[in-house]
Amino acid sequence: MVDSKELVLVFDDSVKERIIKSLGFSLNEKEELMDTRGKIATSQDFKPIYSKEFGGLLRGSKIPIRKKESELVKYFLLERS
């Protein structure tokens, strides 16, 4: 049996648009992530996330994170502590 708390989805740019769509987001003309209500999705710092910088979602939420190493490591370490 697999513990769902330990599942992590890893993806590259070739499938990014499909991942974004499957998570319930779309892109506007500026390539910003939008939720199903057309509202621009923001990170925890309340800045919009663009398609080119999308790195995933915070576990258990709909808050997108950037694919910058510093941001990914910070959230990974928070999840493990």
N, C-alpha and C positions, 0 to 999 in steps of 0.2 A: 504494500500500500504506500502511496506517495503522499507526503505531508504537503498540502497546498501552500502552507506558509513558506516553504522552501523553493517553490517554483519561481524561476526567473526566465524571462523571455529576452533573448539576445537576437538582434537583427542588424542588418547593414542597410546602406542607402538604397539598394536595389528593391527592397520590399517595404521601405518606409511608408510610402503612401497607402499601401494596403493595411499596414499596422495602424496607422493614424485613423483610417476609416473604420477598422474593426473595433477600435477603442471608443468609437462614437464621436470622433472629431471630423471636421472638414477644414479646408483651407480657403481663405478669402483671396482677393486679388493681390494682396501684399504678401501672400504665403504665410499668414499668421494662422495659428490653430484657432478654430471656433468650435463651440459646443453645439449641441443639437438645437438650441434656441437662437443661434446666430451670434452669441456673445463671445468676444475674444477671450480665449483661455490664457490665463497668466500663471506664472510660477509663484513660488512662495514669496518672492520679492515683488510681486504684483506687476511684473513686466511681461509683455507678450512673448510667446514662444513662436519662433519661426520654424518652418518645415526643416530648413537646413541645420538647425540646432537642436531639434527634438531628440531626446535621449530615452524617453520612457515616462512612466508615471510613478509617483510615490506609491509605495505598497499600500493597498487598502483605501486608495483615494482616486480622485480624478484630477489631481494636481500634476501637470506635466513638469518634467525636469529637462535641463539642457544636457547635451552629450559631452560637455566639458569634463575633463578628467576630475578636476577639483570638485565639481558638483556631484558627479557620480560616486566618487569615493566618500564624500561627506555623507550622502544618504545611505550608502552601503554600510558604513560604519555605524550610523545611527540605528539601522535595522538590527545589527548584530549585538548591540549593547543592551 
